[in-house]
Amino acid sequence: MMMAPMTRSRALPKGVPSELAIEYYSQRASAGVIITEGIAPCASGLGYARTPAIENAEQIAAWKKIAGAVHQNGGRIFAQLMHVGRIAHPANRYIDQTPVAPSAVKANGQMWTDAHGLQDLPTPRALDLGEIPSVIEDYAKATENAVIAGFDGVELHSASGYLPMQFLSSNTNERSDAYGGSVNNRIRFVVEVLEAMSQAAGSPSKVGIKISPAMPFNDIHDADPVETFTTLVNAIGNMGLAYLHVLQSAPEPSYFKILRPLFNGPFAAAGGFTKDSGNATLASGAADFIVYGKLFLANPDLVLRFAEGLSLNEWDSNTFYAGGAKGYVDYPIAKTSTV
Ligand SMILES: Cc1cc2nc3c(=O)[nH]c(=O)nc-3n(C[C@H](O)[C@H](O)[C@H](O)COP(=O)(O)O)c2cc1C
């Protein structure tokens, strides 16, 4: 059982995770592995209110306390590196730069800002060809920082319409250079980022990747997601990565079935799993790990509750991103006969 990456919007100004996060992640240390909330590799990768980064000493020191506390409680924890690309509002950032993306294509949608409430997403600036190596280098540096902070590994967030998926997808990538056009060009950014992260981590076995083929979240669309994602997974299938994490967002086609045979390594399935559907998926051999999101959010002791057949707390979506302790560190721990 993996705990899914979940943005919780409780970080302090300037991308520093708060002390409350120590308790939040420690409470969930019985997960097979925790994948953290999305963490910006660099300041230009931040987009949402009160979200964290891992580019400077203050941020690294705060993450070190979190990873250390999870380890002390017997858990393992991967840092999810999330560069939002065009899904960013300047009011949520500590640098004054226009958000960047593969192409200057604005996302239809709005984003919450603490300063001005809901705001339209701005039109991003297209990255110059010459800038792309420095963005890749930002992921490598963030990986080194995650190692310094004591994380067991890192996950590349290549899902949910953020920067890597903006490179992969035809509606957000209008480039005509080596990073756009053909499917082999559109996957190039993700492949090169994974190579850089693997080198920075010391081994590809410390690097996972999350994808969400055909999920329309954040106004993302690809003309042929089956072709795009089979090409991507074929290209990374023998790199020796820690795992491939696939979020399935619609019943058909099953990207678990399509992609698993192409990936030579552990396969993590995500998207609305329950105890029963997770067990059935593992028993059928369709996945090696099941990733639980909202159930872990609301049940710090989800592993124990599943093992002992206990009832589950319900999640409160009003407090997902609300800030503060409520709905973050106060979900009840089960009282069991063995306690
Ligand atoms: C509050 C919340 C925040 C999320 N933030 C992230 C994130 O930062 N990175 C990410 O990859 N997915 C994020 N997700 C998606 C989850 O990782 C997961 O894929 C999704 O919730 C489906 O799993 P579930 O049905 O078990 O919750 C988030 C989901 C929720 C509910």
The ligand as an SDF file (V2000), in Angstrom:
LIG
                    3D

 31 33  0  0  0  0  0  0  0  0999 V2000
   -6.3760   16.7030   -1.7610 C   0  0  0  0  0  0  0  0  0  0  0  0
   -5.6960   16.0400   -2.9230 C   0  0  0  0  0  0  0  0  0  0  0  0
   -4.4890   16.5460   -3.3790 C   0  0  0  0  0  0  0  0  0  0  0  0
   -3.8060   15.9210   -4.4320 C   0  0  0  0  0  0  0  0  0  0  0  0
   -2.5680   16.3940   -4.7990 N   0  0  0  0  0  0  0  0  0  0  0  0
   -1.8110   15.6750   -5.6650 C   0  0  0  0  0  0  0  0  0  0  0  0
   -0.4290   15.9960   -5.8670 C   0  0  0  0  0  0  0  0  0  0  0  0
    0.1380   16.9220   -5.2630 O   0  0  0  0  0  0  0  0  0  0  0  0
    0.2580   15.2210   -6.7370 N   0  0  0  0  0  0  0  0  0  0  0  0
   -0.3330   14.1720   -7.4050 C   0  0  0  0  0  0  0  0  0  0  0  0
    0.3450   13.4810   -8.1720 O   0  0  0  0  0  0  0  0  0  0  0  0
   -1.6060   13.8550   -7.2240 N   0  0  0  0  0  0  0  0  0  0  0  0
   -2.3620   14.5480   -6.3450 C   0  0  0  0  0  0  0  0  0  0  0  0
   -3.6410   14.1420   -6.0810 N   0  0  0  0  0  0  0  0  0  0  0  0
   -4.1820   12.9280   -6.7300 C   0  0  0  0  0  0  0  0  0  0  0  0
   -3.9200   11.6970   -5.8540 C   0  0  0  0  0  0  0  0  0  0  0  0
   -2.5160   11.4220   -5.7750 O   0  0  0  0  0  0  0  0  0  0  0  0
   -4.6190   10.4400   -6.4250 C   0  0  0  0  0  0  0  0  0  0  0  0
   -4.0700   10.1320   -7.6800 O   0  0  0  0  0  0  0  0  0  0  0  0
   -6.1220   10.6300   -6.5630 C   0  0  0  0  0  0  0  0  0  0  0  0
   -6.6610   11.2130   -5.3790 O   0  0  0  0  0  0  0  0  0  0  0  0
   -6.8390    9.2990   -6.8300 C   0  0  0  0  0  0  0  0  0  0  0  0
   -6.6400    8.4010   -5.7710 O   0  0  0  0  0  0  0  0  0  0  0  0
   -7.7780    8.1420   -4.6480 P   0  0  0  0  0  0  0  0  0  0  0  0
   -9.0520    7.8540   -5.3980 O   0  0  0  0  0  0  0  0  0  0  0  0
   -7.2680    6.9430   -3.8780 O   0  0  0  0  0  0  0  0  0  0  0  0
   -7.8890    9.3670   -3.8140 O   0  0  0  0  0  0  0  0  0  0  0  0
   -4.3670   14.7760   -5.0620 C   0  0  0  0  0  0  0  0  0  0  0  0
   -5.5850   14.2950   -4.6180 C   0  0  0  0  0  0  0  0  0  0  0  0
   -6.2400   14.8970   -3.5500 C   0  0  0  0  0  0  0  0  0  0  0  0
   -7.5440   14.3050   -3.0550 C   0  0  0  0  0  0  0  0  0  0  0  0
  1  2  1  0
  2  3  1  0
  2 30  2  0
  3  4  2  0
  4  5  1  0
  4 28  1  0
  5  6  2  0
  6  7  1  0
  6 13  1  0
  7  8  2  0
  7  9  1  0
  9 10  1  0
 10 11  2  0
 10 12  1  0
 12 13  2  0
 13 14  1  0
 14 15  1  0
 14 28  1  0
 15 16  1  0
 16 17  1  0
 16 18  1  0
 18 19  1  0
 18 20  1  0
 20 21  1  0
 20 22  1  0
 22 23  1  0
 23 24  1  0
 24 25  2  0
 24 26  1  0
 24 27  1  0
 28 29  2  0
 29 30  1  0
 30 31  1  0
M  END
$$$$
